[in-house]
Amino acid sequence: MATGRGAAAGRRETVLITGAAGRVGTLLRPRLIRPGRVLRLLDLDPVSPGPGVEPVVADVTDPAATVAACAGVDAVVHLAGIPTEAPWDELVRANIDGTRTVLEAARQAGVPRVVLASTIHAAGFHHRASAPERGLPPGVPPRPDTYYGVTKAAVEALGSLYADRFGMAVFALRLGACFPEPPAEETLESWLSPEDCARLVEACLSSRATGFRILWGISRNTRRWWSLAEAEEIGYAPRDDSERFAGRFAKPAPGPDEPGRVGRSFCHLPLGEWGPGPRRPARTDSGH
Ligand SMILES: NC(=O)c1ccc[n+]([C@@H]2O[C@H](COP(=O)([O-])OP(=O)(O)OC[C@H]3O[C@@H](n4cnc5c(N)ncnc54)[C@H](O)[C@@H]3O)[C@@H](O)[C@H]2O)c1
């Protein structure tokens, strides 16, 4: 359902997706295409043009380029950044500077709604033993498991600031492992299927909720111990359960793990070294 300003005014709704060429962006793009909606797809890496799609090659730390990308936009889905542990300076630039620049550009352009990709690793040291029966609430204070998690806690704080100061609706999604299938045993708890990821983002785009909210981005997994009630309040209706993949993980993965903690093996990653996942070299140019 398109309920942005564009839809209300009878014109096409425009949604800016940053980091659109990445893993989550690539999974989300086809699932967010709607009649009457334009997806503006921003990334350092080019995205192929197509019907209802406007590719933009830009760096989210470039204020002028980011303000230009926000022109006429009804909502921003901000995914761009480094999605794993990495050297501190690179994380700060991509995740904190990038998010501040995007929020400031959205404010200047009058964009009323922003969805921020946070991560479960902003709260990675929370323990299952302290979770209430109904599940760990999404608004628990940050308890990062890595420098990566620290930068996402800062992303959440920036979202809160822009919501309180400027009346923007900001949703910070503490995303679990968003892959077509759970990649490891530990992600049977925290898996977010691509369809459920799209359902959650769509709920944020169409919700009338105002202010700042933190929500878990987790599927309806049998093994989850996170509360989905807060996301369900804004219309998230997850359908997928990782349990159907459980049989393929007969043995736990080798290496240090922290069962019972949100962040699991991330609680042991060496700080400031590149962690698992795609490595994105730092770039300072805004186009290539
Ligand atoms: N994939 C997951 O399971 C997962 C889980 C939790 C949170 N997240 C968050 O979701 C977001 C997307 O993750 P992903 O797995 O798709 O990562 P990814 O690395 O595959 O994609 C990130 C994209 O952002 C782009 N990017 C990086 N820096 C940029 C910059 N300065 N300007 C413009 N574009 C830039 C990259 O080119 C890349 O295409 C990240 O913010 C990540 O922290 C992902």
The ligand as a Gaussian input file, in Angstrom:
#p B3LYP/6-31G(d) Opt

LIG

0 1
 N       22.706000      -8.537000       5.314000
 C       22.324000      -8.698000       6.563000
 O       22.016000      -9.802000       6.973000
 C       22.252000      -7.508000       7.490000
 C       21.969000      -7.748000       8.827000
 C       21.884000      -6.667000       9.692000
 C       22.036000      -5.389000       9.202000
 N       22.327000      -5.182000       7.897000
 C       22.503000      -3.804000       7.431000
 O       21.816000      -3.660000       6.199000
 C       22.548000      -2.797000       5.340000
 C       22.816000      -3.505000       4.028000
 O       23.588000      -4.660000       4.295000
 P       24.101000      -5.605000       3.107000
 O       24.299000      -6.938000       3.681000
 O       23.231000      -5.418000       1.933000
 O       25.527000      -4.980000       2.845000
 P       26.300000      -4.879000       1.437000
 O       27.718000      -4.573000       1.750000
 O       25.980000      -6.056000       0.581000
 O       25.603000      -3.616000       0.780000
 C       25.877000      -2.305000       1.233000
 C       25.847000      -1.412000       0.029000
 O       26.130000      -0.091000       0.469000
 C       26.977000       0.507000      -0.495000
 N       27.747000       1.549000       0.156000
 C       28.687000       1.401000       1.123000
 N       29.191000       2.593000       1.439000
 C       28.537000       3.502000       0.669000
 C       28.626000       4.905000       0.539000
 N       29.495000       5.626000       1.259000
 N       27.818000       5.525000      -0.344000
 C       26.934000       4.810000      -1.104000
 N       26.823000       3.464000      -1.030000
 C       27.619000       2.834000      -0.157000
 C       27.870000      -0.611000      -1.021000
 O       28.406000      -0.292000      -2.299000
 C       26.906000      -1.779000      -1.029000
 O       26.295000      -1.948000      -2.295000
 C       23.811000      -2.405000       6.087000
 O       23.602000      -1.144000       6.680000
 C       23.940000      -3.479000       7.136000
 O       24.640000      -3.016000       8.279000
 C       22.456000      -6.222000       7.035000

